[in-house]
């Protein structure tokens, strides 16, 4: 099937945070108590109850002050570290390309939290009680019923667009071409990063200005886990089961021999 994606044009965003509200409302996420931290950006970071957060970035000085608006949420990577390390397959690639999540399978191990190059997943609960990971699921329940993600639906200036990834990629490139004369550092973020992101950004400046990694990579620890530790773990588990099975067979054989000798 054709892969789907979201294109966020930061140059059109007006920082209304309607997308934040829509995300919480549709996914039944709790509001969070916040405090005045000298900025209208709230809450301070993603959490188990905040899957999408708009970032307010002030650049320049009193003579040339500008606001840039960034977006913090799951990037739905093609090369997904979270999917690679998830031992229960609660995180997986949807047939439409984005990273989906089955909460019922989540063990709350937190491996995805440590692996994500964008520091996105969060966990809820405690180790004593029920613990689960949380993140944006691209409103797959809406998409599968012919609707668009709640954040896209709620965006007043049309800074968010949902559709076929290939078409959005072409749209993003065209938009960057039109911005270059005024913003020479304008960048399309997500075309190739981590095999291609399913949330792509049109930025008027370099990714680092928006607090995005210039060249995000899957951590080495994830590669080791996927290629060495995980397979070895399954091998050892298989050997353990085989060993227990052999012990059972031998024990039953000894019991049978003993009975025959009596």
Order of alpha helices (4+ residues) and beta strands (2+ residues): beta-alpha-beta-beta-alpha-beta-beta-alpha-beta-beta-alpha-alpha-beta-alpha-beta-beta-alpha-alpha
